[in-house]
Amino acid sequence: MRLELEPLVTAVANSEPSSVLLWLSRSGPRRLLSALAAGSGPVTHEVLDNLADSKAVRYLRAVMVANGALPERDEFLVRFERWLELTLHQVADVDERRELQSYSTWFLLHRLRRRSSRRPLSHGQMSTAQTDVRSAIRLLRWLRDRGTTLSACAQSDIDAWLASGGREKFDARNFLVWSVDRGKARGVTIPSIRSTRGQVLLQEPDQRWRLSRRLLHDTELATGDRVAGCLVLLYGQPCTRIARLTTAQVTDTGKSLQLMLGTHPVEIPEPLSTLIRELVSTRKGYAVVGHTDVHPWLFPGGLPGRPISSPHLTKRLGRLGVPTRAGRATALMELAGKLPSVVLSRLLGLNINTATLWSQEAGNTRPEYAAQVARRARFID
């Protein structure tokens, strides 16, 4: 074995031998390791980037990062940058490609990099940015086929674009707003469709409480599933946010436990606080090769040192009969009917506009109180 492969082998070999042998029995890892063995120099992020993207490459990278053989980096940011380069290269029209490059660089990438500087991006954030780019490409192509351009189009063109399809046509809104702000388009807009209307709620009046009681008291269920389900049903948290909760967001004084979901901590009552304490002390990921417990995640996942993916968490809760979308919507509707929107925003991490929409939908008639709380908080700050 050449010397440069030693960190890689050490990272893999620290696992249970049976797990390593099972992993090596698969063709993907075998081909990957053979390619690395035939190469030269150390195994770096760049070396792995030059290989065909696959589950084996992503898994091995996570193993090496979790075990200190490679430095940390934001994988979803890197994946978006590589995807963006390939996607824009396929845009044939030079002027359209230039507009898209400018928008992607100075708006999307700038925003993603700023977020990444605070914490690693999630799969959802990467997917949303990809949707923005695809929508912008489709809009420019549609305008070209209509015989016009972004700079020359009128609101009638945009209205026709919106009328030509479903809700996905509204995904081009960020691109159009950015273009208008920079003088690349004039007098056109796509309205925001941010709304709580049409949210599917739980059908049975007591279903939310019945499911919550089971999660709180059924000791046969996994602790992580019990906590995640309660955060959906009692605090209206989406799986995308639950999956990325860290132990740093838990403050345990022994007498009380607080969880930071928004900008202000939420005091968690019993018995959920006991479940969260248990989760903090017993949490373990599902990685069999390269497993490590040195990570910040409250819900570790199948890749070493990484959180559980939100789709996988959604599936786990679905197996327990917890409908995450309807359960979250029902929780938010009930909470919005009792709490001012500013309190809802700060405690649960909702955008203030979204919290206000939920309050209106729930029939909360206390906007004056919410405004007073907001003014008082600004004065105190």
Steps between C-alpha positions, in 0.01 A plus 500: 500500500636840406547737791242757382217246545569443869256767631223353280564144613520605865166682476332193352675240715393662829156346446378153592671246270172336404359838396807579290484159329131548422575843354785359290274227364318765294625587155488879543745524793730240339524696173556824689780364719664333199501832314654680800760225545602532134542876532779707646531759773273552802124450490356853514160657441618595152598140420155378604335785307666378182342157534149427376252612765353196674370378837834328558694825447268698728516235769879468491537879513275513809703221664827685441363836620342348812830330588721802434659370178344786299405855608137599545326675211142582409410217264163640391661833410767320294240280332293806406804680357589198285137451392470870413809495280372201302145639476601844373739343251198335336326837438564564131402868480800713600297796631273277706799315643656833599181610679473168680868503598464846648184408693643171625829654611389824659170386649475123550865413564553811710202407719600133526859583591384743767277231650776242470733725702260462793415131464516236224225516241217249499384293205182710491694826465702356213185367330323835534791679332499243219126557453562875473758448226283254305203739521710791376625290206145400408375859522774634272444219251123560505548873437736425210246263344241776541720736299617725784772528762523568871587867447217554249221292653185658643277399790263345248778258405560407864126455558487268201797306643322457834178394327682240289568259786464419867650637820852417384484801265516721809844355583651752258400784734845542663668523161250757372520715817880494483492595130264792559708629793806512272326658203517185287118495483243776552144524629446126544435289805399155616285513815596302805282196565605464863184380666375252758181435307459151368707343777383147575413457868451184702148373439412380850468771769699309766748327265782741581467440873455126463818471295686727742399289800626187330834661415542632854418176681570203269843380616515243219564776246846641425577812705600700193172423325303593810674837536480582128130411484422718802686794347278465193169453682550733797729772364422500127861435395576375145716191458755710310568702816468212747758297309762776547448572870822492700578434864606866528132592459416309818554676834460270799532644851393177668180660624377618161579444135480753218514444126595774255267467202488868408670808641363446852524170695193285564469343844420132448270340759502142624498230377644633171792666679603160643486348151724777363750446783503130417550575130796730570675231703418195282484635142681283248519512124434211264840504330671161531829589328682804637249549782574787737317655794702823477240719330246766605184344353202413718380263227809341338448318172640227281812690390776532763488836674194616305139562608212284393346606168159662526341256248622205708370659820165559331484132401585386853220710647264386225556139607378599847184653352615860540399702189765768521350762267147477636627464857717810473224703335252401772746594773574839343131570449421432865803689631432795270151523645643548850828688457574839342684468171817666634518245783433216255781628279757531777426172677450271200740655248232611253545799274291782647295526179429128508407517868261786424335299222450207736349733763259644247402156373443384859275799569730656758354846560782642709726680248509808723650296783760353265597848384533617862723203583721573199535868594574414862766248397672758278498748787650242739767400250 
